[in-house]
Amino acid sequence: MVNDSYGIINSNRKEIYRSFLVELYGRNYTEVQMNYNLDETKRLILSLERLDWEKIGKIYFLVFFIISILLFNLLYPLEVNSI
């Protein structure tokens, strides 16, 4: 049964890869990508699943900055000197 699945996937590899690459890149994929073996395809998928830590860090800093400003204004309000 497993061999049958691999046989079907192997016989339709071009269509499966084309569909996969169209989902990733639209029509901007290259023919070199169509000939990727299984390891190269795994590396491509894993590279797309990585978190963008730079973007996460910027968002975290922005939220931290806004909360800090709000807390500072609540805890240390401006005092008006009255004569």
C-alpha positions as CSV (number, residue, x, y, z in Angstrom):
1,M,0.0,0.0,0.0
2,V,2.8,2.4,0.9
3,N,4.6,1.5,-2.4
4,D,1.4,2.3,-4.3
5,S,1.3,5.7,-2.7
6,Y,4.9,6.4,-3.6
7,G,4.3,5.2,-7.1
8,I,1.4,7.5,-7.6
9,I,3.3,10.5,-6.1
10,N,6.3,9.7,-8.2
11,S,4.3,9.4,-11.4
12,N,2.6,12.8,-10.7
13,R,5.7,14.5,-9.3
14,K,5.8,17.3,-11.9
15,E,2.1,18.3,-11.3
16,I,2.5,18.1,-7.5
17,Y,5.7,20.2,-7.5
18,R,4.2,22.7,-9.9
19,S,1.1,23.1,-7.7
20,F,3.3,23.5,-4.6
21,L,5.6,26.1,-6.2
22,V,2.6,28.1,-7.6
23,E,1.2,28.2,-4.0
24,L,4.6,29.5,-2.8
25,Y,5.8,31.8,-5.5
26,G,2.8,32.4,-7.8
27,R,4.1,32.1,-11.4
28,N,7.6,33.3,-10.4
29,Y,9.2,29.8,-9.7
30,T,12.1,28.6,-11.8
31,E,12.6,25.4,-13.7
32,V,15.5,24.5,-11.4
33,Q,13.0,24.4,-8.5
34,M,10.9,21.9,-10.5
35,N,13.8,19.5,-10.4
36,Y,14.5,19.6,-6.7
37,N,14.9,16.3,-5.0
38,L,13.3,15.4,-1.7
39,D,16.0,16.8,0.5
40,E,16.1,20.2,-1.3
41,T,12.3,20.4,-1.1
42,K,12.5,19.7,2.7
43,R,15.1,22.5,3.1
44,L,12.8,24.8,1.1
45,I,9.8,24.1,3.4
46,L,11.9,24.4,6.6
47,S,13.3,27.7,5.4
48,L,9.7,29.0,5.0
49,E,8.7,27.9,8.5
50,R,11.4,29.8,10.4
51,L,10.2,32.6,12.6
52,D,11.1,36.2,11.7
53,W,12.8,37.1,15.0
54,E,13.7,40.6,13.8
55,K,10.0,41.4,13.2
56,I,9.0,39.9,16.5
57,G,11.6,41.9,18.3
58,K,10.4,45.2,16.7
59,I,6.8,44.5,17.7
60,Y,7.9,43.5,21.2
61,F,9.9,46.7,21.6
62,L,7.0,48.9,20.3
63,V,4.6,47.3,22.8
64,F,7.1,47.6,25.6
65,F,7.8,51.3,24.8
66,I,4.0,52.2,24.7
67,I,3.3,50.4,28.0
68,S,6.3,52.0,29.6
69,I,5.3,55.5,28.5
70,L,1.7,54.9,29.8
71,L,2.9,53.6,33.1
72,F,5.4,56.5,33.5
73,N,2.6,59.0,32.9
74,L,0.3,57.3,35.4
75,L,2.9,56.9,38.1
76,Y,4.6,60.2,37.7
77,P,2.0,62.8,36.6
78,L,3.2,66.3,35.9
79,E,2.9,68.5,38.9
80,V,1.8,72.1,38.5
81,N,3.5,74.5,40.9
82,S,0.9,76.9,42.2
83,I,2.0,80.1,43.9
